């Protein structure tokens, strides 16, 4: 995959996810790398309302973009994203969930087992 011109950190993340996805047959991380490689104007935005509607409690979710605060969340979720709005982070943590960077989840779950990609 040809990587678009991005910040060094983002390029490194995309390269790591793509390489690991190919070498270790972890298709989920390869799919995340592909979604992160999109232009910034086409990056995903997911609201808490969407997460509440389409997830089960205790799931690990990857958002290759931004998590926004509209809506309410009552489930405890592990959510990895590029960025969280302040309101979204507060609501997720109040519900007993966890907000993390995509690289953190990648290091905790290198096989990509039981993750859901939203966006």
N, C-alpha and C positions, 0 to 999 in steps of 0.2 A: 504494500500500500504506500502510495506517495503521501508524505505528510506535508500538510499545508504550513505556510509560514505562521508560526505562533511564538509565544514566549518560550524560553529555553525549558522552563519547568514543565509546561504543557507538552512540548515536543518530546521530552524525556518520558513523561507519563504515557503518552500515546505509543511511543516506541516500545516501552517495557510491556504494556498490556498486549500489544499486537504480537511481539516476539514470544511472550509467555503463552499466549493463546494458541500460537502455531506449534510451538515446541511441546507443550504439555497437553495438547488437545483440550484446552479450556476455552471452548467456543464463546462462553458468556463474556470473558474478558476481551476477546477479539471483537465482539459486537460492540462493547463499550468503547473500545479504541476507535472503531469506525464512526460511531456517533459523536465522539469528542473531536474528530477530525473535520467536522462540518464547519462551514463559515459561522462566525459569531452571531450573525443576524438570524441564523436558522437553528440556534441552540435551543434546547428544550427548556420549558418552564412548566413546573408542576406545582399545583396548589395543594394545600393540606386537604381540601375538600376531595380532590381526586384520589389522594393517598388513602383517605378514610374509606372511600367508596370501593376501591379496587384491591385492597390488601387484607390480609388476615393478621391477627396479633402475633407478635414475635417474628415476623418475617424480616429478611434482610433485603433492602431495596437500594438500587443504584439509580441515581438520576444524573445523566450526563449533561447537566446544566444547572439550573437554579430552582430551589424549592422556595415557593412564595407562601405568605401567611394567610390568604383568604380561606375561610372555613374553620372548622373545628376538627380536632383529632382526639380520639379517646383511646386509641390502641397504642400499645408499647411497640415501637418499631425501631430497627437499626437502619438508619438512612445515611447513605454515602452520596455526596453531591459535590459539584465544583464550588457551589456557594449556597448559603442559606440567608434569607432575609432575617432581620433581627426578630420580627414577630413570629416567623415560622420556627426559628430555633427555640424561642421561649415556650411556645405551645407544645413542641415535640418533647422537650425536656420535662415540662409540667405533666405530660401524659405518661412519663416514665420511659420515654424513648431515648435514643442515642443519635447524635449528629456527628458525622465524621467525614473526613476527606476520602476521596475515592481510593487514594493510595493506601490509606489505613486499612480499609476493607480488603483491598487486594492482598496486603501482607497477612491479614488474619485468615483469609480464605483464598489461597492461591489456586485451588482447583475450580473455584467459581460455583461450588455446589450450593444449591438452594438459595440462589439470589434471583430477584426479579428486577428486570430493567424497566423503568417507567419513563415514558417520554416519547 
